[in-house]
Amino acid sequence: MPKKKIRSEEEKKYLTKRLNIIEGQVRGIKDMVNDDRYCADILIQMSAISKSLESLGEEIIKNHLNTCLVNDIKNDNYDSLKEIMDLYRRLYK
């Protein structure tokens, strides 16, 4: 069974808002392609999406460290330390 993270309504609202912005950026690129926009303009927008996703990821990992990891350690579950090291390797190498 997959792990779950219970998020507050405030956190869900914040993350959903950020994801909606990213979704709009992706739709914008789709429109740019259909409108035969210049390649460099599309690539700049793609870079903006990449930065938006990276920023969102940083927010999620910060929250993960401050909640999930801290709670697991408080409950003597140190498997989360290995999980976070594996996650770091997957994300940043």
C-alpha positions in Angstrom: 0.0 0.0 0.0 1.4 3.4 -1.0 2.3 5.9 1.8 0.0 8.9 2.2 0.5 12.4 3.4 -2.5 14.2 4.9 -2.3 17.8 3.9 -4.2 20.7 5.4 -6.7 22.5 3.2 -4.5 25.5 3.2 -1.5 23.5 1.8 -3.7 21.8 -0.8 -5.0 25.1 -1.9 -1.5 26.6 -2.2 -0.1 23.6 -4.1 -3.1 23.4 -6.4 -2.8 27.1 -7.2 0.9 26.6 -8.1 0.0 23.6 -10.2 -2.8 25.5 -12.0 -0.3 28.2 -12.9 2.1 25.6 -14.3 -0.7 23.9 -16.2 -1.6 27.3 -17.7 2.1 27.8 -18.7 2.0 24.4 -20.5 -1.2 25.3 -22.3 0.5 28.5 -23.3 3.4 26.7 -24.9 0.9 24.4 -26.8 -0.8 27.5 -28.2 2.6 29.0 -29.1 3.4 25.8 -31.1 0.0 25.9 -32.8 0.6 29.6 -33.6 4.0 28.9 -35.2 5.8 31.1 -32.6 9.5 31.5 -32.8 11.6 28.6 -31.3 13.5 30.9 -28.9 10.3 32.2 -27.4 9.0 28.7 -26.8 12.2 27.7 -25.2 12.1 30.7 -22.9 8.6 29.7 -21.8 9.8 26.1 -21.3 12.6 27.4 -19.0 10.0 29.3 -17.0 8.0 26.1 -16.5 11.1 24.2 -15.5 11.8 26.9 -12.9 8.2 26.8 -11.7 8.4 23.0 -11.2 11.7 23.2 -9.4 10.4 25.9 -7.1 7.3 23.8 -6.3 9.5 20.7 -5.7 11.6 22.7 -3.3 8.4 23.7 -1.4 7.2 20.1 -1.3 10.5 18.7 -0.1 10.8 21.4 2.6 7.4 20.5 3.8 8.3 16.8 3.7 11.4 17.3 5.8 9.6 19.5 8.3 6.6 17.1 8.7 7.0 13.6 7.5 10.7 13.1 8.3 10.4 14.8 11.7 7.4 12.8 12.7 9.1 9.5 11.6 12.2 10.3 13.6 10.1 11.3 16.7 8.4 7.8 16.3 11.8 6.1 16.0 11.3 5.3 12.4 14.7 5.9 10.9 13.8 4.2 7.6 12.8 7.7 6.4 16.5 8.8 6.6 17.4 6.2 4.0 14.3 7.2 2.0 15.3 10.9 1.9 18.9 10.0 0.9 17.6 7.9 -1.9 15.2 10.6 -2.9 18.0 13.2 -3.0 20.1 10.9 -5.2 17.2 10.5 -7.6 16.3 14.1 -7.8 19.7 15.8 -7.8 22.1 13.5 -9.6 
